[in-house]
Structures are given as structure tokens and as C-alpha cells.
Amino acid sequence: MSRLVMKFGGTSVADIERIRNVARHVKREWDAGHDVAVVVSAMAGTTNKLVAWCREASVLHDAREYDVVVSSGEQVTSGLLAIVLQEMGVTARSWQGWQIPIYSDGSHAAAHILGVNGEEIIKRFKERREVAVISGFQGIHKETGRVTTFGRGGSDTSAVAVAAGIGAERCDIYTDVDGVYTTDPNVVEKAKRLEKVAFEEMLEMASLGAKVLQVRSVEYAMQNKVRVMVRSSFDDPVKPKTDKNGQPVGTLICDEEEILENQVVTGIAFSKDEAQISIRRLADKPGIAAALFGPLADANINVDMIVQNISADGFTDITFTVPTADYDRAKAAIEKAKAAIGFKAMEGANDVVKVSIIGVGMRTHAGVAASAFKALAAKGINIRAISTSEIKISILIDAAYTELAVRTLHSLYGLDR
Amino acid sequence: MSRLVMKFGGTSVADIERIRNVARHVKREWDAGHDVAVVVSAMAGTTNKLVAWCREASVLHDAREYDVVVSSGEQVTSGLLAIVLQEMGVTARSWQGWQIPIYSDGSHAAAHILGVNGEEIIKRFKERREVAVISGFQGIHKETGRVTTFGRGGSDTSAVAVAAGIGAERCDIYTDVDGVYTTDPNVVEKAKRLEKVAFEEMLEMASLGAKVLQVRSVEYAMQNKVRVMVRSSFDDPVKPKTDKNGQPVGTLICDEEEILENQVVTGIAFSKDEAQISIRRLADKPGIAAALFGPLADANINVDMIVQNISADGFTDITFTVPTADYDRAKAAIEKAKAAIGFKAMEGANDVVKVSIIGVGMRTHAGVAASAFKALAAKGINIRAISTSEIKISILIDAAYTELAVRTLHSLYGLDR
């Protein structure tokens, strides 16, 4: 029978009643004949409390001990869900990261999964159809045997890695939304749920602020060809809604080749977490970019879009963006290095937004960018900076125009229909 | 340098401030040159909350999953204490039961420790004087690799087992009292702290209601010759009180041979958790005891003192005690089996108390029992039943006489001095 991974987040397991609801979802799939591995997060609020204790214990706490403390939250949920499943007549057993094991590297508090050994779980599927209830977010460092955690949202990655480890047909991520939308439905009423999204597209959407899945989980799914479905945990656990084809309502994130009707543009994402800094009249000479961005790297500030104008009379202008939270620090770092860099003026703005047009179809369709610029110009929206990749065009504009720009682009590429 | 185990209970680690206080105790011993392993319980209240969740999940919850859930409490404390120690400049690392490992049998929720592998901890003592912060109460089943717990108070046993595993010179159990007393100081003002108690004596005291140590931890200490010291966690962590010999204030539980000045009687214990049942005029024939106590065993009721009178005209009387909580159930079970047993009448009382006189010196001193009976008779105290062992005399009396009897015996054996 086909194997299935189901993942539930902290809100879905916040108390015993909700854990019972999760168990009904699991029982449904188990009754339908699937061999099921469930991945669970800590009960909502638990991880925050544990993190606060670590901070209270020491501001500069050892990440290895932090991992010991915070990983306890998932342990509680896995045991409780196993108990509830057993009471419902479903064979079940809990598993911690170290028991499976889920191996990771040693980057404590933000570890990367190296692989999941699915042997014992598969053996128990075969022997007694035992549901594996697995603590998300946690693993074990292969060399030291210490507990590791994967950072916020890491349970998504756990679920995908378990799916890869047991060769699951699909990994269902239950969230508070019923799928991935063409854009934020709070901004564009006509936003539509996407039936399928390619891994690459989802990767851009995840990193651009469509907060449905952790970026790393999408990367892991893409590398290991794990089909991931985003679906709603609020759906009826016994008789979930289905679409016109009888499939569960949700968005399947899969290989490009599985998507038959490719759109040129799949979605419009936007991120308000951007601040713009422009440096005027830098000497246009080798090494100037290094002199400028070195101090930012030293301050551990991520630089996103970078635009450099063509040089005129030996001087140039550079514009780039940083996360809003780092805006003041970034300006201070550059100001401090002003003599070493050598420039005339620094300008900046943190009331800006990055709007992105995403679609694997862009690879084979020219003119997507040109039509976007034209449509925005027609609405009087000024473009501050542009950066592009194979399947994405990002445009920096004034934050006041966010809704107008997103709606305009959503219509332009036929996503309203 | 000598190795030391220090154990702190839930009240001592109830919040970060108290954990900091525990760390100061540890740092004191570490600074003094000891290699230290600390065993900690869950933060006060945590285990109760986790147990309540398991019950809410299912009344008949799987003990294996219960163990997964409740063992998370100690995990949190061990990580937090390691963080606090590190901040104080003490090299420290947390250890869960499965990491050391602390092997146990498979009696989930009440598992017995089979042994502790101290190798890695000793290695780290030698390499970098690293303090081992160990989660109490939990181990791992050697065959299945599942997490086990040791039942309430199990952290005491963890501490003693760790001490045996690393060959510690002493295992210090920090409690809310500064030692073991000749009797309950709330009853006898003149009760005195004992400097030393033999394992066998402590075993009787622990099982008789001197609630300082878990019985199993004393058994483990006796079998493995681990010297255990009961001392106060309220003592100043930097400069703890010392006695006239410069030794820390507390009670050392040790081998009889280490106690030079042996008293005949070491202490007077009492237990109010007793109810008396008397069966009148049973046919005095083979198998009658089995017929009587079989139904109680089937109902899982522990029978403590058993007294059978000499037979007269083919009939006999039997008196025994059961825990107060089981009094009604016990009477009902016997009533139900009345036809099979065959007796004339059943009488009972649950306003009784068992007073016990304890001392290894009794082995070599005759007349202890006789003097007790005489002293109690002089005070008009009626004896309902008597049972004795090599180092103990237990006497069942009316509860109203508890204080009078305890004070009388405390004076009689010179414990007031």
C-alpha cells in the first residue's frame, strides 16, 4: 500500500482536543489503507516558553543545550498523539529524532538534515501497519550524538525528509490555509488557489514572503523529488472537501513535468521586509563593491537586490536592499566605513516593498518584464530597482503602491480568471 | 580528584533563579576540586501537568508513550542547568538517560535501573573537568531502545545509580530537610539529626514513612555500597554550614561498619497509612491463609502486618493491616469470599497507627521489645498487633496515642539526649 507523511503544526496540536482532531485525520488515511508517518510540532506556545527560559538562563546560551531544552516540546506532542491514536484503535508508536535516527549536521539550533533512516518504520508498516508518530524539528548530530534542532518551521523539513526516507508517495502539510494562492487573498480578492506549483516556483514564493512553507523544506523536497501537498487542518477530518476531480483540496508542490497546463506566470509575491539604501557617486574602480559590502557582511546583514548604474565621469551609483530590521545598522556600518569606501552621499528609504512575478513559464516566454514595466508605468508607479532571475522578476516600489501594483500584475498575467 | 554526585529535586529547580542557586552549589564543589555529576528532576509542577495530559489523552494510556511524555520534564531542566553552569564559567554538558546510557528493564513508568555506563562521563572528567548534568527519573530499555521512567521519586535512584556507575565517593541528595532525624521533629521537639544511618536502618525508615528518600534508591545504594548524604538545599550555596568536625551538616547513609558509635535504637518511625482488619473464628486448617489473602492479592492490595493467634478448639483469629486507601475495598473483597473462607466475624479499624522502633544494634541487644511493651503499658497504651524483624519492632496502636507513644519510645531509648 502507498506510504503517506502527514505533518501538523503547533496550532493543530495546541491541546488534547485538537490532538484528537489530528488523530481523526490520521485514522482517515490509515483506514483508507495508507501506511502513515505523522510529523508533529510542539504544542502552540511551548517552544516560545522554552526559548524564553534559555534566554533567561543566559543571553549567550550554548546552542547545544538550547537544542536539548527546546526539542522537549515535540517529544510531548508525539507521545500524546500516539496515546490518542491507540485509543482510537490505530496501532501507533512515537519516535524522537535520535531514535529513527534523523541525522543532521552540527549547526545546532539551525541544523541541516543529512538523511532519515526509514528502515525500522517501513518494517513496522509491513509487520503491523504501525503509524509512526515522529517529533518534528529535531534530529541527532551524526558524530557527537547530541540532539539538534532545525530552526523555526523546521518541522516542515522534518516531514519532507521523512517522506524521502520512507519513500512516501506524498507529504501532506496541514496548515491554516487550504493551499498556495496566486497572491495574498487579503490584497487581491480574486486570488485563486493553485492546484499545482513547481518546486522552483514555490522556492521563490516561500523565500518571498508567502509564508506557507519553510524555504528549506521546499529545497529538500526539490532535491529529493518529494511531492508535497499544502492543505487545510480545519477541513473535516472524516470527510475532507474534494475538488471537481475528486482530489483533496490543496496545492500540490511537485516537479515541473507533472504540471501539464503551464502558465507563464504562476503568482505574484510581495515582501514589505525590505529597506533601500543608495550610495551616490562612488569612485568606479575595481574593489569598490567589496569595500562597500564588506562592512555589511561583517555586521551579518543580508543584502538582497543590488543595482549598479553605468559609470559616468569615473563615478557610479549603487542601490541595494537590506531587511527592514537591519536598516539602521546597515546605514551606520557604511557611515563608519565612509572614508575607506569613498562616496559623496548615502540615501535610503524603508517605506518600500518588493513585488515579484514568478513563473517557470518565463524561461520560454519573452516580454514578461517589459509588459510589467509598461503596466506599472500606466498606473503611475515609479520603479526604484529591478532584479531578475530565470523564473522571477522583482521590482522595488514605494510601499504605498503595494496593493495597486499587485492587483495590476495579477490581472495583467491572467491570474484573476 | 574525588568524584561526587549531587541531586536536586523539583522544588530546587522550579524556576531559573532557583536553577542558578543549584549551579552555585555545584560550582562550590567543582571549585573545591571535585569532579561532579548533577542529577536533576523536572521543574516543580511540570510532571503533574504532563501526567494530567496523558490521562486526558486516554485513561488507559500506553505506559511506553507515558514515559516519552513525562521524561521531557527532566530534559528541560538538564539543558537549562548546563546553560547556567556554563555562564558561571563551569564546563558542563547535559545528558539524557538514553545518551549515557542509563539502562533499565522494560517495566515502563516504574522501571528498574540495570546499570549506568559511566565511561564517557569519567573520560570527560579527566579531559576537561566537564560537569555532567544528568536528567533523573529516566533511562532506556536495553532491548527496545524506548525511553523508560522510574516512578515518583525515581531521580533519587538515578543519582545513586550514577554514583555507582562513575565510582563516586559520595552521592549528596539535596532536600528540604537537613538530614534524617531520630523521629518526626513535628511530633517530638527533641528529635535530633542523625549523623550516620546504616543502609538497613534507612531502608526501614524510608518504607515506614520518613519521606526523605525513595525506598528503591536506598536498596540500590545498599546493594552497590554507595554512600548517600541527605543535606539541605536551603543551605548557603557558597559557604554551607558545617558541624563541629568541619563536615557538612546532613545525614550520611552508609555501611554499618562505617558507623563507630552504634546505638541500639537509631530512630522511631510511624505510619498513619494503616488500617486494621481482624477475622474472628476461622477454621484452623491448612490453606486457610491462602483462602483469606488470595482475594486481597487478586484485588492488588498489599497486606503488611499479619498476626495469627494460637488455635483454640479448631478455630483461630487473624489480624492484618492494609493501606488506609484500600480499607473499604479489602473488607468488601473478604466479605465477598466469606463462604469460601469460612469465618464468624470480621472487625476493623482505620484509626490506627504503626509505630516502629529501628536500629541495627537490636541484632545484638536483647530486651528491646520487652522494654517497649512495658513503657507503653505504663502509659495505658493498648497494643493491637506486633510484628518484628531483625532490626525493627512494629507496634499497631490507636491513632489517638501516636504522639504519646512516639515520645515515650524516643525517651526510652535515649534519643532525647
Interface residues (C-beta under 8 A of the other chain):
Chain A: I16 I19 L50 W53 C54 E56 A57 S58 L60 H61 D62 R64 E65 Y66 D67 V68 V69 S71 S72 G73 Q75 V76 S78 G79 L80 A82 I83 V84 Q86 E87 R93 S94 Q96 W98 Q99 G145 V147
Chain B: I16 I19 L50 W53 C54 E56 A57 S58 L60 H61 D62 R64 E65 Y66 D67 V68 V69 S71 S72 G73 Q75 V76 S78 G79 L80 A82 I83 V84 Q86 E87 R93 S94 Q96 W98 Q99 G145 V147
